[in-house]
Amino acid sequence: MALLPDSSLPADRPAPAAAHANEAIRALVDASGQDWSAVEAATYEVLLVEWAAATRGDPDVIEAA
């Protein structure tokens, strides 16, 4: 499992999966405000794992998340 960025995409443009996860994170944060339920916190953690995996280009981690 490589933890290096996907070199097939330009460095200044995130992978589509990373952009999707980023938008989901923003929507969750905007909708939740400062008081998070346990479900919202767990969702946030999963989205962070998906985003991190997408920025590294490792589809196995995204699938596992």
Rosetta silent file (secondary structure, phi, psi, omega in degrees, C-alpha in Angstrom):
SEQUENCE: MALLPDSSLPADRPAPAAAHANEAIRALVDASGQDWSAVEAATYEVLLVEWAAATRGDPDVIEAA
SCORE:     score description
SCORE:     0.000 S_00000001
   1 L     0.000  116.921 -179.153    0.000    0.000    0.000 S_00000001
   2 L   -88.207  140.518  177.141    1.616    3.220   -1.173 S_00000001
   3 L  -110.262   25.880 -179.948    1.102    6.441    0.744 S_00000001
   4 L   -97.202  152.286  177.719    2.376    8.668   -2.034 S_00000001
   5 L   -61.440  151.553  176.563    0.206   11.103   -4.007 S_00000001
   6 L   -71.165  112.543 -176.004   -1.257    9.898   -7.279 S_00000001
   7 L   -78.555   -3.228  179.878    1.171   11.282   -9.862 S_00000001
   8 L   -80.426  -12.570  178.171   -1.337   10.868  -12.707 S_00000001
   9 L  -109.712  147.568  175.510   -3.217   14.000  -11.598 S_00000001
  10 L   -60.251  144.450 -176.001   -1.827   17.534  -11.503 S_00000001
  11 L   -64.025  -28.225 -177.056   -0.745   18.484   -7.979 S_00000001
  12 L   -87.371   -0.563 -179.026   -2.958   21.583   -7.942 S_00000001
  13 L  -123.414  116.660 -177.209   -6.125   19.638   -8.826 S_00000001
  14 L   -69.339  155.671  175.236   -7.521   17.152   -6.308 S_00000001
  15 L   -61.804  150.661  179.691   -8.698   13.714   -7.353 S_00000001
  16 H   -54.814  -39.744  179.144  -12.473   13.554   -7.955 S_00000001
  17 H   -65.720  -36.095  178.623  -12.910   11.336   -4.885 S_00000001
  18 H   -67.980  -41.450  178.743  -10.960   13.818   -2.761 S_00000001
  19 H   -64.769  -40.113  178.858  -13.083   16.705   -4.005 S_00000001
  20 H   -64.291  -46.509  178.536  -16.257   14.727   -3.290 S_00000001
  21 H   -62.945  -39.828  178.895  -15.122   13.852    0.246 S_00000001
  22 H   -61.188  -44.015  178.791  -14.093   17.477    0.816 S_00000001
  23 H   -64.752  -38.851  178.430  -17.550   18.716   -0.184 S_00000001
  24 H   -65.411  -38.672  177.540  -19.190   16.125    2.087 S_00000001
  25 H   -63.721  -46.582  179.498  -16.988   17.280    4.985 S_00000001
  26 H   -59.922  -44.263 -179.278  -17.901   20.918    4.351 S_00000001
  27 H   -63.758  -41.310  179.162  -21.617   20.092    4.192 S_00000001
  28 H   -63.560  -46.522 -179.461  -21.438   18.104    7.432 S_00000001
  29 H   -64.012  -42.961  179.624  -19.574   20.868    9.269 S_00000001
  30 H   -64.051  -39.166 -177.131  -21.933   23.544    7.938 S_00000001
  31 H   -78.452  -29.063 -172.682  -25.040   21.542    8.904 S_00000001
  32 H   -88.211  -24.085 -176.436  -23.820   20.386   12.310 S_00000001
  33 L    67.068 -141.621 -176.486  -22.577   23.615   13.811 S_00000001
  34 L   -98.922  -18.916  179.925  -20.578   23.202   17.016 S_00000001
  35 L   -98.368  105.982 -176.474  -22.671   20.552   18.793 S_00000001
  36 L  -103.542  137.774  172.658  -21.951   17.186   17.174 S_00000001
  37 L   -80.291  170.232  177.695  -23.719   13.944   17.900 S_00000001
  38 H   -62.323  -36.101  179.457  -21.775   10.683   18.087 S_00000001
  39 H   -67.108  -43.607  178.904  -23.080    9.787   14.614 S_00000001
  40 H   -64.782  -39.381  178.159  -21.920   13.086   13.128 S_00000001
  41 H   -64.797  -41.699  178.913  -18.495   12.699   14.736 S_00000001
  42 H   -66.686  -39.671  177.735  -18.153    9.158   13.368 S_00000001
  43 H   -61.949  -42.850  178.297  -19.279   10.326    9.923 S_00000001
  44 H   -59.652  -44.331  179.597  -16.662   13.071   10.028 S_00000001
  45 H   -61.792  -43.001  178.930  -13.934   10.552   10.889 S_00000001
  46 H   -64.498  -43.049  178.913  -14.917    8.291    7.992 S_00000001
  47 H   -62.527  -37.114  177.105  -14.990   11.232    5.581 S_00000001
  48 H   -64.505  -40.199  177.681  -11.509   12.263    6.723 S_00000001
  49 H   -64.021  -44.340  178.768  -10.207    8.753    6.043 S_00000001
  50 H   -61.441  -44.155 -179.978  -11.835    8.792    2.594 S_00000001
  51 H   -63.434  -46.283 -179.563  -10.375   12.222    1.822 S_00000001
  52 H   -61.013  -43.113  179.274   -6.896   11.232    2.999 S_00000001
  53 H   -65.092  -40.400 -179.155   -6.974    8.050    0.946 S_00000001
  54 H   -66.517  -34.139  179.781   -8.217    9.895   -2.132 S_00000001
  55 H   -74.327  -16.959  177.966   -5.443   12.455   -1.895 S_00000001
  56 H   -99.186   -8.758  178.053   -2.924    9.607   -1.820 S_00000001
  57 L    72.877   31.334 -179.064   -4.555    7.698   -4.666 S_00000001
  58 L  -108.979   94.060 -175.263   -5.053    4.479   -2.684 S_00000001
  59 H   -65.989  -23.109  179.511   -8.454    3.018   -3.695 S_00000001
  60 H   -65.568  -37.024  179.117   -8.151    0.106   -1.235 S_00000001
  61 H   -70.571  -39.698  178.346   -8.333    2.471    1.735 S_00000001
  62 H   -61.769  -44.220  179.857  -11.344    4.291    0.286 S_00000001
  63 H   -62.209  -39.175 -179.680  -13.094    0.962   -0.239 S_00000001
  64 H   -69.811  -32.799 -178.651  -12.333   -0.066    3.337 S_00000001
  65 L   -68.105    0.000    0.000  -13.665    3.196    4.751 S_00000001
